[in-house]
Amino acid sequence: MRAAPNQPTADQDEPLRARATDQERELALLAQFMRHDSVASLADAIAELTGVRGGDLIAEAGLDPSRANK
């Protein structure tokens, strides 16, 4: 079956779907960040769900240089 004119084929559509998925993830992360008043608060919420320490998440992300080598 041929694609309609000016419509992407299945192969061409894959990068568009991947980009849309990435954008949806970024928007979901932004929404989570907006619910919290700081990076530390968000890190603590993530840490509570994953069983790690919020400070460790911040250090691993390189957001707190004083904790990076601890």
C-alpha positions as CSV (number, residue, x, y, z in Angstrom):
1,M,0.0,0.0,0.0
2,R,1.3,3.4,-0.9
3,A,1.4,6.3,1.5
4,A,-0.9,9.2,0.8
5,P,0.9,12.3,-0.7
6,N,2.7,14.4,1.9
7,Q,2.3,11.7,4.6
8,P,5.3,10.1,6.2
9,T,5.9,6.4,5.5
10,A,6.2,4.0,8.5
11,D,10.1,4.3,8.3
12,Q,9.9,8.1,8.3
13,D,7.3,8.1,11.1
14,E,9.6,6.3,13.6
15,P,11.8,9.3,14.5
16,L,8.7,11.4,14.9
17,R,7.2,9.0,17.3
18,A,10.5,8.7,19.3
19,R,10.7,12.5,19.5
20,A,7.1,12.7,20.7
21,T,7.8,10.1,23.3
22,D,10.9,12.1,24.5
23,Q,8.8,15.3,24.6
24,E,6.1,13.5,26.6
25,R,8.8,12.3,29.1
26,E,10.2,15.8,29.4
27,L,6.8,17.3,30.0
28,A,6.1,14.7,32.6
29,L,9.4,15.5,34.4
30,L,8.6,19.3,34.1
31,A,5.2,18.6,35.7
32,Q,6.8,16.7,38.5
33,F,9.3,19.5,39.1
34,M,6.6,22.1,39.1
35,R,4.8,20.2,41.9
36,H,7.9,20.6,44.1
37,D,9.4,23.8,45.3
38,S,13.0,22.9,44.7
39,V,15.4,20.3,43.1
40,A,16.1,19.0,46.6
41,S,12.3,18.4,47.2
42,L,12.0,16.6,43.9
43,A,15.1,14.5,44.6
44,D,13.7,13.6,48.0
45,A,10.4,12.5,46.4
46,I,12.2,10.4,43.8
47,A,14.4,8.9,46.5
48,E,11.4,7.9,48.5
49,L,10.0,6.0,45.6
50,T,13.3,4.3,44.6
51,G,14.9,3.7,48.1
52,V,17.9,5.9,47.6
53,R,19.0,9.1,49.3
54,G,17.9,12.4,47.8
55,G,21.3,13.9,48.4
56,D,22.9,11.1,46.5
57,L,20.7,11.8,43.5
58,I,21.7,15.5,43.6
59,A,25.4,14.6,43.9
60,E,25.1,12.0,41.1
61,A,23.5,14.6,38.8
62,G,26.4,17.0,39.6
63,L,24.1,19.6,41.1
64,D,26.0,19.8,44.4
65,P,29.8,19.9,43.9
66,S,30.5,19.6,47.6
67,R,28.9,16.1,47.7
68,A,30.3,14.8,44.4
69,N,33.2,12.9,45.8
70,K,31.5,11.5,49.0
